[in-house]
Amino acid sequence: MEKLLSYAANYGFPMVVCAYLLVRIEGKLEQVAGGINELSRIISSKLPN
């Protein structure tokens, strides 16, 4: 039981911070992916067929 509490104390905070950052960054990653898709579409429309 002591070992389990020790693991929770040592790894709990980093896990919470990591989860928070992942949730926060997820929206920005979706925006980046959308921008890349839009840029790809624009570039392909400018290329001669």
C-alpha positions, 0 to 999 in steps of 0.5 A: 500500500505504501508503494502504491501511495508513493507511485501516486505521489511521484507520478500523479502530478506529472500525469495531470500536467501531461493530460492538461497539456494534451487537452490544451494542445489538441485544439491547436493541432487541429487548427494546424492540420486544417491550415495544412489541408487548406494550403495543400488545396490552394497549391494544387489548384494553382498548379497547371494540369 
